[in-house]
Amino acid sequence: MASIIVQNGRMSFKVDKGELKDGKAYLRTISMTGVKGDADPDALADVASKLEVILDGIVEAVHLVRNEVLVY
């Protein structure tokens, strides 16, 4: 019988730094690794909102990459 094992993942934050280049907003990407793969969405949103203050910018998007291993 096969199973899936959830591994640690990564969150990437696209942060608007308030700068313009050629009329487009400049977004900086900051990644955080070692994110608990089975973390609850509300817990991840709480972390993102707190990091927004630390990152000193508007978080335009948060991307979550989860890693899973298929064992068979």
N, C-alpha and C positions, 0 to 999 in steps of 0.2 A: 504494500500500500504506500502510495506517495504522500508526502506532506510538504508544506511550505513553512519555512522558518524565517521569521521577520528579523532583519538585521538593523543596525543603526543606519540612519539616513543623513540627509543634509538639507538645510534650509538656506535659500538665497533671497536676500532682500534687495530690491531695486529701490534705491533712495534718491529722491529728487533733491539735489543740493542747491537749487535756486539759481543756477547758472544757465546762461543761454549760449549756445554755439550755433551759428548760422540759423538763428531763429528757432532752434529746437532746445527743449529742456535737456540739461545734462543729468543723466542718471548714473549713479555709481552702484556697482553690485558688491555686496558684502555677503560672504558665505559663513555659515556656522555648521561645523561637522559634528558628528557624534550624537545626532538627535535621536532620541528613543524612537525606534521604528513603529511601535504600536501606541504612540502617544495620542491622547484624546485631542480632537480638533480644537476644543475650547481651551485646553491647556496651551496648545501651540499658538493660538490667537492671543492669549494672555502674554506669552513671551514676546510675540511680535509687537504688541502695543507698548510694552515696557522698553523694548529695544529701540523703538522709534524715538523715544526721548533721549536715549543714550547716543543714538546715531546722529542726532541734531539735524533732522531733515524729515521730509514727508515720505513715508514708505508708500511707493506707488503700487508695488506688487510683492507678494511673497510666494516663492516657488518651493515646494516640498518634494524631495526625491527620496523615495523609500526603496530600500534594497531588500529583496526577498530571495531566498535560496530554495530551489526545488530539490528535495531529497527523495530519491526513488530506489 
